[in-house]
Amino acid sequence: MDRKKKYRCLLLWFLCLDLLAAAWLGYRYLERKIPDELFVSEGKEEQVKNMLDFPLLNFDDAITVSGDGSYLLKARILGVIPFKNVKVTPADSESVMVSGDTVGIYMETDGVLVIDTGEIVSQEGYTQEPAKNIVKPGDYIVAFNDRTVHSKKELLDDLSELGDLQVTLEVVRNGEKIPLSITPVKDVRGEYKLGIWVRDNTQGIGTLTFADEKGSFGALGHGISDVDTGELLHINEGALYQAKIVGIQKGSSGSPGELSGMIHYDAQQVIGSINKNCDQGIYGTLSVLPNQLSLKKMEVAYKQELETGPATVLCCIDGEVKEFDAEITRIDMNHEDSNKSFVIRVTDQELLDMTGGIVQGMSGSPVIQNGKFAGAITHVFVQDAASGYGIFAETMMENVEKE
């Protein structure tokens, strides 16, 4: 009898755990599907109703309206349990010039980025690491003994004057300036060293996503981070250059492919300046005439307009921007990483034959759906080269400077 009772209790516990898990998964599903904010253009108010039409979810009939015309919709589960507020903001439809051109990227950091600290063999033959636990990877050196440091060359010039006296570095760490003191070590060649590995610039290729009528552009759809520290680079200045694809490493399961580009870093090849590097991409201003790029005017789709189903991507693989078939397979309105808001899969056999699907260098390739600019490719799945993540066009547009 006791064994039966214990067995029933165990089944009851499992049932309760299943119900809790189902409730939590249901809550997370709704959280991902119901956006925190919606922009809606005039005459498209019906999209709000369709977007928020979910079983078990009710919205209050009465709404609070702000001075700018936006309003809050209060959602409740089963009409009782408070869930979240959805802000609905009226907005005018925007149009931009979508691209798909391959571009070269060059950025200089704001200060000198610390990659790591290293060991130095002193003149006496001892191994020392003077900067260990003082300077950290991801720090930006902005001053040396009260002298401003703009570049790696300036830092090296300062280091050439080192003696055995303690030096003061001013670094930016997590947005805060911190003074640090380090005592140099004299190495086997008689030179004083601090034991710090640094970098002050980065370069590569990517895809120009769009430009507006004022020449402001957005590209990549994700930020540029340092390959060693993984930290988003703090940039001082940067430029876009004309670039040409010279090779393709085809992607496959477990091995992401890559576009190899040729970039001429001279003034005649500059097509724009970069002034912002953030989680949603790089942004700046074009300096070239529109006829030097493949630009096509298109209306921007709000995120609630996206749907699972057919789409296309614009990208430059063989020197010309072409449109290739694809499919949006999943949409996430509230992903923690805004550059992973939907999943797209390449279905065009021509592109699959050339690249295997999505490869490095295609980040920023515009995604088109129902004749509108819907977003951009940002990532490729390591185990499925045909698929990857994308960012909403609406999110990228929020990073463009408005006058």
matplotlib code that plots the C-alpha trace (Angstrom):
import matplotlib.pyplot as plt

x = [0.0, 2.8, 4.5, 1.3, 1.0, 4.6, 4.1, 1.0, 2.9, 5.8, 3.4, 1.7, 5.1, 5.9, 2.5, 3.1, 6.5, 5.1, 2.4, 4.9, 7.2, 4.3, 3.3, 6.8, 7.3, 3.9, 4.9, 8.3, 6.6, 4.2, 7.1, 9.0, 6.0, 4.5, 6.7, 7.3, 6.7, 5.0, 5.3, 2.3, 1.7, -1.6, -4.2, -2.3, -3.9, -5.4, -1.8, -1.8, -4.9, -3.6, -0.2, -1.6, -4.3, -3.2, -5.3, -5.6, -4.4, -6.7, -6.0, -7.9, -10.4, -9.5, -6.0, -3.8, -2.6, 0.6, 1.2, 2.9, -0.1, 1.3, -0.7, -0.3, -2.1, -2.2, -2.2, -3.5, -3.4, -6.9, -8.0, -6.8, -3.0, -1.0, 1.4, 3.0, 2.3, 2.7, 3.5, 1.9, 3.4, 2.1, 4.8, 5.1, 6.2, 9.9, 11.7, 15.4, 17.8, 18.8, 22.1, 23.8, 27.2, 30.4, 32.4, 35.8, 35.8, 38.6, 38.2, 40.5, 39.8, 39.3, 42.6, 44.7, 43.0, 44.7, 44.5, 46.4, 49.4, 52.6, 55.7, 59.1, 62.5, 64.4, 68.1, 68.8, 67.1, 63.9, 60.4, 58.2, 54.8, 54.6, 51.1, 49.4, 46.3, 46.7, 45.8, 43.0, 42.1, 39.5, 40.9, 41.6, 44.8, 44.0, 46.9, 50.5, 52.0, 49.3, 50.0, 47.0, 47.4, 45.5, 47.3, 49.5, 52.4, 52.0, 52.1, 55.2, 56.9, 56.2, 57.3, 60.7, 61.4, 60.8, 63.1, 63.0, 60.5, 56.9, 54.6, 50.9, 48.4, 44.9, 42.6, 38.9, 37.3, 33.5, 33.0, 35.0, 38.5, 40.9, 44.6, 46.9, 50.6, 53.1, 56.8, 58.7, 61.0, 64.4, 64.5, 67.6, 68.2, 68.4, 65.0, 62.3, 58.9, 55.5, 54.4, 51.2, 49.8, 47.8, 45.9, 44.5, 42.7, 40.7, 39.7, 37.7, 34.8, 31.0, 27.9, 26.3, 22.7, 21.0, 21.3, 18.7, 18.2, 20.6, 23.4, 23.3, 24.0, 23.7, 25.8, 26.5, 23.5, 25.9, 28.7, 32.4, 34.1, 37.8, 38.7, 40.8, 38.8, 35.3, 34.5, 32.7, 35.3, 35.1, 35.9, 37.4, 37.0, 36.5, 35.9, 34.1, 36.1, 35.3, 36.0, 36.0, 35.3, 38.3, 37.5, 34.8, 35.3, 32.1, 30.4, 29.3, 28.0, 30.5, 32.6, 31.3, 32.4, 33.9, 34.1, 37.7, 37.9, 40.5, 40.5, 42.6, 43.1, 43.7, 41.7, 40.3, 38.6, 36.8, 33.0, 31.9, 32.9, 32.0, 30.9, 29.1, 29.8, 27.1, 25.4, 23.1, 25.8, 28.0, 26.6, 27.9, 27.6, 28.3, 30.6, 30.0, 27.4, 24.5, 25.5, 28.7, 26.6, 23.7, 20.9, 17.2, 14.5, 12.2, 9.7, 10.8, 8.7, 7.8, 8.6, 4.9, 4.7, 7.2, 5.8, 7.3, 7.5, 9.2, 11.7, 14.8, 18.3, 20.5, 24.2, 27.3, 29.1, 30.6, 31.0, 27.3, 24.4, 21.8, 18.6, 18.4, 15.5, 15.2, 12.7, 12.0, 11.4, 11.1, 10.4, 11.2, 9.8, 11.8, 15.0, 17.7, 20.0, 18.2, 20.5, 19.0, 15.3, 14.5, 15.9, 16.4, 17.2, 18.7, 16.7, 18.2, 20.2, 22.5, 23.6, 23.8, 26.1, 28.4, 28.6, 26.8, 24.3, 25.3, 29.0, 31.2, 31.2, 27.5, 26.6, 24.4, 22.8, 19.3, 16.3, 13.3, 9.8, 6.5, 8.4, 9.7, 13.0, 12.5, 15.9, 19.4, 21.4, 23.7, 24.9, 25.3, 24.6, 27.8, 25.9, 23.7, 25.4, 22.2, 20.6, 21.3, 19.9, 18.7, 17.9, 14.7, 15.1, 13.1, 15.8, 18.6, 16.7, 16.6, 20.4, 20.4, 21.0, 17.9, 18.1]
y = [0.0, 2.4, 1.6, 2.5, 5.7, 6.7, 5.8, 8.0, 10.9, 10.5, 10.6, 13.7, 15.4, 14.6, 15.9, 19.2, 19.6, 18.9, 21.5, 24.1, 23.4, 23.7, 27.0, 28.4, 27.4, 28.9, 32.1, 32.2, 31.6, 34.5, 36.7, 36.0, 36.4, 39.6, 42.6, 45.3, 48.0, 48.3, 51.0, 51.2, 53.4, 55.1, 52.8, 49.7, 49.6, 46.2, 44.8, 45.5, 43.4, 40.5, 40.7, 40.4, 37.8, 34.9, 32.3, 32.9, 36.5, 39.5, 43.2, 46.0, 47.9, 51.2, 52.5, 55.3, 57.8, 59.8, 63.3, 61.9, 59.8, 56.5, 54.3, 51.3, 48.0, 46.1, 42.3, 39.8, 36.0, 34.6, 38.2, 38.0, 37.5, 40.7, 39.8, 42.9, 46.3, 46.8, 50.3, 51.2, 54.2, 55.8, 56.2, 57.2, 54.7, 55.1, 54.2, 53.6, 52.5, 48.9, 47.7, 44.3, 45.6, 44.2, 46.8, 47.0, 48.1, 49.9, 51.1, 52.7, 52.3, 55.1, 54.6, 51.5, 48.2, 45.8, 42.2, 40.5, 40.7, 38.7, 37.5, 39.2, 37.5, 40.1, 40.9, 38.7, 35.8, 35.8, 35.6, 38.5, 39.8, 43.4, 44.1, 41.0, 41.6, 45.4, 45.8, 43.6, 42.4, 44.8, 47.9, 50.9, 52.8, 56.5, 58.2, 57.5, 59.5, 62.2, 62.3, 61.4, 58.3, 58.0, 55.2, 52.2, 54.2, 56.9, 54.4, 52.7, 56.1, 56.7, 53.2, 53.8, 56.4, 54.0, 53.8, 51.9, 54.4, 53.5, 54.7, 55.7, 54.5, 55.8, 53.2, 53.0, 50.0, 49.4, 53.1, 54.4, 56.0, 54.3, 55.3, 52.3, 52.2, 49.7, 49.3, 48.4, 45.4, 45.5, 42.6, 40.6, 43.2, 46.0, 47.5, 48.4, 46.7, 46.6, 43.2, 44.3, 43.1, 45.9, 46.6, 49.9, 49.0, 46.3, 45.6, 43.2, 42.9, 42.9, 44.0, 47.4, 47.0, 50.4, 54.1, 56.8, 59.9, 61.9, 59.4, 57.8, 54.1, 50.9, 47.8, 44.3, 44.1, 43.2, 45.0, 44.4, 42.9, 42.2, 38.6, 38.0, 39.7, 39.3, 42.9, 45.3, 47.7, 51.3, 53.3, 56.7, 56.8, 54.5, 54.2, 52.2, 51.2, 49.7, 46.0, 43.1, 39.4, 37.3, 33.9, 31.9, 29.2, 27.2, 26.6, 23.2, 21.5, 22.3, 24.6, 28.1, 29.4, 32.8, 35.4, 36.6, 40.2, 42.6, 46.1, 49.0, 51.2, 54.6, 57.8, 57.2, 54.0, 55.5, 55.4, 56.5, 57.2, 55.1, 56.9, 54.2, 50.6, 49.0, 45.6, 46.3, 47.1, 49.9, 53.2, 56.4, 58.6, 57.7, 60.0, 58.5, 59.1, 56.6, 55.3, 53.9, 51.4, 49.1, 51.0, 50.2, 52.3, 50.2, 50.7, 49.6, 46.8, 47.0, 43.8, 42.8, 42.7, 39.8, 36.3, 32.8, 32.0, 33.0, 35.9, 36.9, 38.2, 40.6, 39.9, 40.3, 37.1, 37.4, 41.2, 41.9, 42.3, 39.6, 38.6, 35.0, 33.0, 32.3, 31.5, 33.0, 30.0, 31.6, 35.0, 36.2, 39.6, 39.9, 38.0, 39.0, 39.7, 42.0, 40.8, 37.3, 38.3, 35.8, 32.7, 32.7, 29.8, 30.1, 28.0, 29.3, 26.5, 28.8, 30.5, 27.1, 25.8, 28.8, 29.3, 26.5, 29.1, 31.9, 32.6, 35.1, 38.4, 38.2, 39.9, 42.8, 41.3, 42.8, 40.5, 41.4, 40.1, 41.1, 43.9, 45.5, 45.8, 43.3, 43.0, 41.8, 38.6, 38.7, 35.1, 31.7, 28.5, 26.4, 23.1, 24.3, 26.6, 27.2, 29.0, 31.8, 34.7, 38.1, 41.5, 43.5, 46.4, 48.5, 47.8, 48.9, 52.1, 53.1, 53.5, 56.0, 59.5, 61.7, 65.4]
z = [0.0, 0.9, -2.4, -4.3, -2.4, -3.1, -6.8, -7.0, -5.3, -7.8, -10.7, -9.2, -8.9, -12.5, -13.6, -11.7, -13.2, -16.7, -16.1, -14.9, -17.8, -20.2, -18.6, -18.7, -22.4, -23.2, -21.5, -23.3, -26.6, -26.1, -24.9, -28.1, -30.4, -28.8, -29.4, -26.8, -29.4, -32.7, -35.3, -37.6, -40.7, -41.5, -42.9, -41.6, -38.1, -38.9, -38.7, -34.9, -34.4, -36.5, -34.8, -31.3, -32.1, -29.8, -28.0, -24.2, -24.6, -24.1, -24.5, -22.5, -24.5, -22.9, -23.8, -22.5, -25.1, -24.9, -26.4, -29.5, -30.5, -29.3, -27.0, -24.7, -25.0, -21.8, -22.3, -19.8, -20.0, -19.8, -19.2, -15.6, -15.3, -16.3, -19.1, -20.7, -22.2, -25.9, -27.1, -30.5, -32.2, -35.4, -38.0, -41.7, -44.2, -45.1, -48.3, -48.7, -51.4, -50.8, -52.0, -51.7, -52.9, -51.4, -49.6, -47.8, -44.2, -42.3, -38.8, -36.3, -32.6, -30.1, -28.3, -28.5, -27.8, -25.3, -26.6, -23.8, -21.5, -22.0, -20.4, -20.7, -20.1, -18.1, -18.5, -15.5, -17.2, -15.1, -16.6, -15.6, -16.6, -15.4, -16.7, -15.4, -13.3, -13.9, -17.6, -18.9, -22.4, -23.8, -22.2, -24.4, -23.7, -24.2, -22.4, -21.5, -18.7, -19.3, -23.0, -25.2, -27.3, -30.6, -32.3, -31.9, -33.5, -30.9, -28.1, -29.5, -29.7, -26.0, -25.1, -26.9, -24.2, -21.3, -18.4, -15.2, -13.6, -13.1, -15.9, -15.8, -18.4, -18.6, -19.9, -20.7, -19.1, -19.3, -20.3, -17.3, -17.4, -15.0, -14.2, -14.0, -12.8, -14.3, -13.7, -16.9, -17.2, -19.0, -21.4, -22.7, -25.4, -22.9, -23.8, -21.3, -22.0, -20.4, -21.7, -23.4, -26.8, -28.6, -31.8, -33.2, -36.4, -38.1, -41.7, -43.8, -46.2, -45.8, -47.5, -47.8, -46.8, -47.6, -47.9, -47.5, -49.6, -47.4, -48.0, -44.5, -44.8, -42.8, -43.3, -41.9, -39.5, -36.6, -34.9, -35.5, -32.5, -31.9, -32.9, -29.7, -27.0, -28.5, -27.4, -29.7, -31.0, -29.9, -33.1, -33.5, -37.3, -40.2, -44.0, -46.6, -49.7, -53.0, -53.0, -55.4, -54.7, -55.8, -54.3, -52.6, -49.9, -50.1, -46.8, -45.6, -42.4, -39.6, -41.8, -42.6, -45.9, -46.7, -49.5, -50.2, -51.3, -52.7, -51.3, -52.4, -49.4, -51.1, -51.2, -54.7, -53.5, -50.5, -50.8, -47.4, -43.8, -40.7, -37.5, -35.6, -34.7, -32.6, -32.1, -35.0, -37.6, -38.8, -39.9, -41.5, -44.6, -48.3, -50.3, -53.8, -56.5, -56.5, -60.0, -58.5, -56.4, -57.0, -55.3, -55.6, -54.0, -51.8, -48.9, -45.5, -43.9, -40.2, -38.3, -38.0, -41.8, -42.0, -42.4, -42.7, -46.4, -49.6, -49.6, -51.6, -50.7, -52.6, -52.7, -54.8, -55.5, -59.0, -59.4, -59.8, -57.3, -58.0, -56.3, -55.0, -53.7, -50.0, -47.3, -43.8, -41.6, -38.1, -36.7, -33.2, -32.2, -29.0, -29.3, -26.7, -29.7, -32.1, -34.9, -34.5, -35.0, -37.8, -39.5, -43.2, -45.5, -49.0, -51.5, -54.7, -56.3, -58.2, -54.9, -53.1, -55.9, -55.7, -51.9, -50.1, -48.9, -46.5, -46.1, -44.1, -46.1, -46.9, -43.6, -44.4, -47.6, -47.8, -47.4, -49.5, -48.9, -50.6, -52.5, -49.3, -47.5, -44.7, -43.1, -43.6, -43.1, -40.0, -39.2, -40.7, -38.8, -38.4, -38.9, -41.7, -44.2, -46.1, -43.1, -40.7, -38.7, -39.8, -38.3, -38.9, -41.4, -38.8, -36.2, -38.5, -39.4, -35.8, -35.8, -38.7, -37.6, -38.2, -38.6]

ax = plt.figure().add_subplot(projection="3d")
ax.plot(x, y, z, "-o")
ax.set_aspect("equal")
plt.show()
